[in-house]
């Protein structure tokens, strides 16, 4: 019976850990999505002459 209780507790821990991992991944994705939509695209300036051409 003791082994069953340990296995049940471990299973519950794994479920909680997986839920936390999913929430973190969803938060990262939401942050990425919101930063993409809020930041306007900028035009590339013509400062190519700052560096020499390679080969």
BADO-51154 format. One record per residue: residue number from 1; z, x, y of N, C-alpha, C, O in turn. Coordinates in Angstrom, 2 decimals. Atoms other than C-alpha are relative to their C-alpha. Layout:
! residues N
dolo n:NUM | n.c3:Z | n.c1:X | n.c2:Y | ca.c3:Z | ca.c1:X | ca.c2:Y | c.c3:Z | c.c1:X | c.c2:Y | o.c3:Z | o.c1:X | o.c2:Y
...
This chain:
! residues 55
dolo n:1 | n.c3:0.00 | n.c1:0.81 | n.c2:-1.19 | ca.c3:0.00 | ca.c1:0.00 | ca.c2:0.00 | c.c3:0.00 | c.c1:0.86 | c.c2:1.26 | o.c3:-0.61 | o.c1:0.49 | o.c2:2.26
dolo n:2 | n.c3:-0.06 | n.c1:-0.90 | n.c2:-1.15 | ca.c3:0.73 | ca.c1:2.89 | ca.c2:2.36 | c.c3:-1.38 | c.c1:0.52 | c.c2:0.37 | o.c3:-1.71 | o.c1:0.61 | o.c2:1.56
dolo n:3 | n.c3:1.36 | n.c1:-0.50 | n.c2:-0.26 | ca.c3:-2.82 | ca.c1:4.26 | ca.c2:1.98 | c.c3:-0.86 | c.c1:-1.07 | c.c2:0.67 | o.c3:-1.68 | o.c1:-0.76 | o.c2:1.53
dolo n:4 | n.c3:0.76 | n.c1:1.09 | n.c2:-0.60 | ca.c3:-4.24 | ca.c1:0.85 | ca.c2:2.85 | c.c3:0.34 | c.c1:-0.14 | c.c2:1.48 | o.c3:-0.55 | o.c1:-0.34 | o.c2:2.30
dolo n:5 | n.c3:-0.42 | n.c1:0.10 | n.c2:-1.40 | ca.c3:-2.21 | ca.c1:0.73 | ca.c2:6.07 | c.c3:-0.57 | c.c1:1.15 | c.c2:0.82 | o.c3:-0.99 | o.c1:0.95 | o.c2:1.96
dolo n:6 | n.c3:0.58 | n.c1:-1.15 | n.c2:-0.69 | ca.c3:-3.38 | ca.c1:4.23 | ca.c2:7.02 | c.c3:-1.49 | c.c1:-0.22 | c.c2:0.21 | o.c3:-2.02 | o.c1:0.04 | o.c2:1.30
dolo n:7 | n.c3:1.44 | n.c1:0.24 | n.c2:-0.11 | ca.c3:-7.00 | ca.c1:3.29 | ca.c2:6.32 | c.c3:-0.28 | c.c1:-1.09 | c.c2:1.04 | o.c3:-1.24 | o.c1:-0.98 | o.c2:1.81
dolo n:8 | n.c3:0.18 | n.c1:1.08 | n.c2:-0.97 | ca.c3:-6.64 | ca.c1:0.09 | ca.c2:8.36 | c.c3:0.23 | c.c1:0.52 | c.c2:1.42 | o.c3:-0.53 | o.c1:0.18 | o.c2:2.34
dolo n:9 | n.c3:-0.27 | n.c1:-0.57 | n.c2:-1.33 | ca.c3:-5.11 | ca.c1:1.99 | ca.c2:11.29 | c.c3:-1.13 | c.c1:0.92 | c.c2:0.43 | o.c3:-1.54 | o.c1:0.90 | o.c2:1.59
dolo n:10 | n.c3:1.11 | n.c1:-0.92 | n.c2:-0.32 | ca.c3:-7.87 | ca.c1:4.63 | ca.c2:11.11 | c.c3:-1.24 | c.c1:-0.79 | c.c2:0.37 | o.c3:-1.96 | o.c1:-0.43 | o.c2:1.30
dolo n:11 | n.c3:1.15 | n.c1:0.84 | n.c2:-0.29 | ca.c3:-10.50 | ca.c1:1.93 | ca.c2:11.05 | c.c3:0.11 | c.c1:-0.58 | c.c2:1.41 | o.c3:-0.86 | o.c1:-0.60 | o.c2:2.16
dolo n:12 | n.c3:-0.22 | n.c1:0.55 | n.c2:-1.34 | ca.c3:-8.99 | ca.c1:0.32 | ca.c2:14.15 | c.c3:-0.20 | c.c1:1.08 | c.c2:1.06 | o.c3:-0.78 | o.c1:0.80 | o.c2:2.12
dolo n:13 | n.c3:0.21 | n.c1:-1.10 | n.c2:-0.95 | ca.c3:-8.93 | ca.c1:3.71 | ca.c2:15.90 | c.c3:-1.48 | c.c1:0.30 | c.c2:0.20 | o.c3:-1.94 | o.c1:0.50 | o.c2:1.32
dolo n:14 | n.c3:1.43 | n.c1:-0.27 | n.c2:-0.10 | ca.c3:-12.58 | ca.c1:4.30 | ca.c2:15.10 | c.c3:-0.73 | c.c1:-1.09 | c.c2:0.78 | o.c3:-1.64 | o.c1:-0.81 | o.c2:1.56
dolo n:15 | n.c3:0.61 | n.c1:1.11 | n.c2:-0.74 | ca.c3:-13.51 | ca.c1:0.85 | ca.c2:16.42 | c.c3:0.27 | c.c1:0.17 | c.c2:1.50 | o.c3:-0.64 | o.c1:0.01 | o.c2:2.31
dolo n:16 | n.c3:-0.34 | n.c1:-0.20 | n.c2:-1.41 | ca.c3:-11.64 | ca.c1:1.55 | ca.c2:19.69 | c.c3:-0.77 | c.c1:1.18 | c.c2:0.59 | o.c3:-1.26 | o.c1:1.11 | o.c2:1.72
dolo n:17 | n.c3:0.72 | n.c1:-1.18 | n.c2:-0.48 | ca.c3:-13.24 | ca.c1:4.98 | ca.c2:19.99 | c.c3:-1.48 | c.c1:-0.31 | c.c2:0.22 | o.c3:-2.07 | o.c1:0.14 | o.c2:1.20
dolo n:18 | n.c3:1.41 | n.c1:0.37 | n.c2:-0.14 | ca.c3:-16.72 | ca.c1:3.55 | ca.c2:19.46 | c.c3:-0.21 | c.c1:-0.90 | c.c2:1.22 | o.c3:-1.20 | o.c1:-0.76 | o.c2:1.93
dolo n:19 | n.c3:0.11 | n.c1:0.89 | n.c2:-1.15 | ca.c3:-16.11 | ca.c1:0.84 | ca.c2:22.06 | c.c3:0.11 | c.c1:0.79 | c.c2:1.30 | o.c3:-0.63 | o.c1:0.53 | o.c2:2.26
dolo n:20 | n.c3:-0.14 | n.c1:-0.85 | n.c2:-1.19 | ca.c3:-14.94 | ca.c1:3.43 | ca.c2:24.59 | c.c3:-1.26 | c.c1:0.82 | c.c2:0.24 | o.c3:-1.72 | o.c1:0.93 | o.c2:1.38
dolo n:21 | n.c3:1.23 | n.c1:-0.79 | n.c2:-0.12 | ca.c3:-18.00 | ca.c1:5.60 | ca.c2:23.88 | c.c3:-1.13 | c.c1:-0.86 | c.c2:0.55 | o.c3:-1.87 | o.c1:-0.42 | o.c2:1.43
dolo n:22 | n.c3:1.05 | n.c1:0.90 | n.c2:-0.49 | ca.c3:-20.31 | ca.c1:2.61 | ca.c2:24.41 | c.c3:0.19 | c.c1:-0.34 | c.c2:1.47 | o.c3:-0.78 | o.c1:-0.37 | o.c2:2.23
dolo n:23 | n.c3:-0.26 | n.c1:0.31 | n.c2:-1.41 | ca.c3:-18.61 | ca.c1:1.72 | ca.c2:27.70 | c.c3:-0.36 | c.c1:1.17 | c.c2:0.90 | o.c3:-0.91 | o.c1:0.98 | o.c2:1.99
dolo n:24 | n.c3:0.33 | n.c1:-1.19 | n.c2:-0.80 | ca.c3:-18.99 | ca.c1:5.29 | ca.c2:28.95 | c.c3:-1.51 | c.c1:0.14 | c.c2:0.12 | o.c3:-2.02 | o.c1:0.41 | o.c2:1.21
dolo n:25 | n.c3:1.46 | n.c1:-0.10 | n.c2:-0.03 | ca.c3:-22.68 | ca.c1:5.33 | ca.c2:28.01 | c.c3:-0.61 | c.c1:-1.07 | c.c2:0.90 | o.c3:-1.55 | o.c1:-0.80 | o.c2:1.65
dolo n:26 | n.c3:0.50 | n.c1:1.07 | n.c2:-0.86 | ca.c3:-23.25 | ca.c1:1.97 | ca.c2:29.70 | c.c3:0.27 | c.c1:0.30 | c.c2:1.47 | o.c3:-0.57 | o.c1:0.02 | o.c2:2.33
dolo n:27 | n.c3:-0.33 | n.c1:-0.35 | n.c2:-1.38 | ca.c3:-21.49 | ca.c1:3.20 | ca.c2:32.84 | c.c3:-0.93 | c.c1:1.09 | c.c2:0.52 | o.c3:-1.38 | o.c1:1.03 | o.c2:1.67
dolo n:28 | n.c3:0.93 | n.c1:-1.06 | n.c2:-0.40 | ca.c3:-23.65 | ca.c1:6.33 | ca.c2:32.92 | c.c3:-1.38 | c.c1:-0.58 | c.c2:0.28 | o.c3:-2.02 | o.c1:-0.23 | o.c2:1.27
dolo n:29 | n.c3:1.32 | n.c1:0.61 | n.c2:-0.18 | ca.c3:-26.80 | ca.c1:4.25 | ca.c2:32.52 | c.c3:-0.02 | c.c1:-0.86 | c.c2:1.26 | o.c3:-1.01 | o.c1:-0.86 | o.c2:1.99
dolo n:30 | n.c3:-0.06 | n.c1:0.83 | n.c2:-1.20 | ca.c3:-25.69 | ca.c1:1.82 | ca.c2:35.23 | c.c3:-0.01 | c.c1:0.86 | c.c2:1.25 | o.c3:-0.66 | o.c1:0.52 | o.c2:2.24
dolo n:31 | n.c3:-0.02 | n.c1:-0.91 | n.c2:-1.16 | ca.c3:-24.96 | ca.c1:4.69 | ca.c2:37.60 | c.c3:-1.40 | c.c1:0.57 | c.c2:0.24 | o.c3:-1.85 | o.c1:0.65 | o.c2:1.38
dolo n:32 | n.c3:1.35 | n.c1:-0.54 | n.c2:-0.12 | ca.c3:-28.38 | ca.c1:6.20 | ca.c2:36.88 | c.c3:-0.95 | c.c1:-1.03 | c.c2:0.58 | o.c3:-1.77 | o.c1:-0.73 | o.c2:1.45
dolo n:33 | n.c3:0.89 | n.c1:1.07 | n.c2:-0.46 | ca.c3:-30.11 | ca.c1:2.88 | ca.c2:37.42 | c.c3:0.25 | c.c1:-0.34 | c.c2:1.47 | o.c3:-0.69 | o.c1:-0.57 | o.c2:2.22
dolo n:34 | n.c3:-0.29 | n.c1:0.35 | n.c2:-1.38 | ca.c3:-28.31 | ca.c1:2.17 | ca.c2:40.67 | c.c3:-0.40 | c.c1:1.12 | c.c2:0.96 | o.c3:-0.84 | o.c1:0.85 | o.c2:2.08
dolo n:35 | n.c3:0.40 | n.c1:-1.10 | n.c2:-0.88 | ca.c3:-28.98 | ca.c1:5.62 | ca.c2:42.08 | c.c3:-1.51 | c.c1:0.06 | c.c2:0.15 | o.c3:-2.02 | o.c1:0.46 | o.c2:1.20
dolo n:36 | n.c3:1.47 | n.c1:0.01 | n.c2:-0.09 | ca.c3:-32.67 | ca.c1:5.30 | ca.c2:41.28 | c.c3:-0.48 | c.c1:-1.08 | c.c2:0.96 | o.c3:-1.43 | o.c1:-0.85 | o.c2:1.71
dolo n:37 | n.c3:0.48 | n.c1:1.10 | n.c2:-0.84 | ca.c3:-33.00 | ca.c1:1.98 | ca.c2:43.06 | c.c3:0.44 | c.c1:0.15 | c.c2:1.46 | o.c3:-0.21 | o.c1:-0.39 | o.c2:2.34
dolo n:38 | n.c3:-0.50 | n.c1:-0.11 | n.c2:-1.36 | ca.c3:-30.98 | ca.c1:2.96 | ca.c2:46.14 | c.c3:-0.64 | c.c1:1.13 | c.c2:0.79 | o.c3:-0.80 | o.c1:1.02 | o.c2:2.00
dolo n:39 | n.c3:0.52 | n.c1:-1.16 | n.c2:-0.71 | ca.c3:-32.49 | ca.c1:6.31 | ca.c2:46.98 | c.c3:-1.51 | c.c1:-0.13 | c.c2:0.22 | o.c3:-2.26 | o.c1:-0.25 | o.c2:-0.75
dolo n:40 | n.c3:1.44 | n.c1:0.11 | n.c2:-0.26 | ca.c3:-35.88 | ca.c1:6.08 | ca.c2:48.70 | c.c3:-0.72 | c.c1:1.30 | c.c2:-0.38 | o.c3:-0.14 | o.c1:2.38 | o.c2:-0.34
dolo n:41 | n.c3:0.80 | n.c1:-1.19 | n.c2:0.31 | ca.c3:-38.65 | ca.c1:8.41 | ca.c2:47.66 | c.c3:-0.36 | c.c1:0.70 | c.c2:1.29 | o.c3:-0.60 | o.c1:0.07 | o.c2:2.32
dolo n:42 | n.c3:0.32 | n.c1:-0.80 | n.c2:-1.19 | ca.c3:-39.36 | ca.c1:11.22 | ca.c2:50.08 | c.c3:-1.37 | c.c1:0.62 | c.c2:-0.16 | o.c3:-1.85 | o.c1:0.85 | o.c2:-1.27
dolo n:43 | n.c3:1.30 | n.c1:-0.63 | n.c2:0.02 | ca.c3:-42.64 | ca.c1:12.74 | ca.c2:51.03 | c.c3:0.15 | c.c1:1.51 | c.c2:-0.11 | o.c3:1.05 | o.c1:2.10 | o.c2:0.48
dolo n:44 | n.c3:-0.03 | n.c1:-1.44 | n.c2:0.17 | ca.c3:-43.34 | ca.c1:16.29 | ca.c2:50.00 | c.c3:-0.54 | c.c1:0.65 | c.c2:1.28 | o.c3:-1.61 | o.c1:0.29 | o.c2:1.76
dolo n:45 | n.c3:0.46 | n.c1:-0.66 | n.c2:-1.22 | ca.c3:-43.59 | ca.c1:18.55 | ca.c2:53.02 | c.c3:-0.93 | c.c1:1.15 | c.c2:-0.37 | o.c3:-0.90 | o.c1:1.63 | o.c2:-1.50
dolo n:46 | n.c3:0.98 | n.c1:-1.05 | n.c2:0.25 | ca.c3:-46.29 | ca.c1:21.18 | ca.c2:53.33 | c.c3:0.53 | c.c1:1.40 | c.c2:0.25 | o.c3:-0.04 | o.c1:2.14 | o.c2:1.05
dolo n:47 | n.c3:-0.55 | n.c1:-1.33 | n.c2:-0.19 | ca.c3:-44.14 | ca.c1:24.28 | ca.c2:53.12 | c.c3:-0.30 | c.c1:0.90 | c.c2:-1.20 | o.c3:0.55 | o.c1:1.68 | o.c2:-1.62
dolo n:48 | n.c3:0.36 | n.c1:-0.82 | n.c2:1.15 | ca.c3:-45.99 | ca.c1:25.89 | ca.c2:50.25 | c.c3:-0.20 | c.c1:1.46 | c.c2:0.38 | o.c3:-0.14 | o.c1:2.33 | o.c2:-0.49
dolo n:49 | n.c3:0.26 | n.c1:-1.36 | n.c2:-0.40 | ca.c3:-46.68 | ca.c1:29.00 | ca.c2:52.30 | c.c3:1.26 | c.c1:0.87 | c.c2:0.06 | o.c3:1.17 | o.c1:2.06 | o.c2:0.34
dolo n:50 | n.c3:-1.25 | n.c1:-0.76 | n.c2:0.00 | ca.c3:-43.03 | ca.c1:30.06 | ca.c2:52.11 | c.c3:0.04 | c.c1:1.04 | c.c2:-1.12 | o.c3:0.62 | o.c1:2.11 | o.c2:-0.96
dolo n:51 | n.c3:-0.05 | n.c1:-0.88 | n.c2:1.15 | ca.c3:-43.56 | ca.c1:31.65 | ca.c2:48.73 | c.c3:-1.39 | c.c1:0.52 | c.c2:-0.34 | o.c3:-2.39 | o.c1:-0.16 | o.c2:-0.11
dolo n:52 | n.c3:1.29 | n.c1:-0.55 | n.c2:0.40 | ca.c3:-46.29 | ca.c1:33.90 | ca.c2:47.45 | c.c3:-0.45 | c.c1:-0.63 | c.c2:-1.29 | o.c3:0.35 | o.c1:-1.10 | o.c2:-2.10
dolo n:53 | n.c3:0.54 | n.c1:0.58 | n.c2:1.23 | ca.c3:-48.58 | ca.c1:32.69 | ca.c2:44.76 | c.c3:0.19 | c.c1:0.94 | c.c2:-1.16 | o.c3:0.02 | o.c1:2.15 | o.c2:-1.02
dolo n:54 | n.c3:-0.13 | n.c1:-0.81 | n.c2:1.20 | ca.c3:-47.93 | ca.c1:33.92 | ca.c2:41.26 | c.c3:-1.32 | c.c1:-0.04 | c.c2:-0.74 | o.c3:-1.87 | o.c1:-1.11 | o.c2:-1.00
dolo n:55 | n.c3:1.26 | n.c1:-0.20 | n.c2:0.74 | ca.c3:-51.01 | ca.c1:35.22 | ca.c2:39.45 | c.c3:-1.01 | c.c1:-1.04 | c.c2:0.32 | o.c3:-2.11 | o.c1:-1.01 | o.c2:-0.22
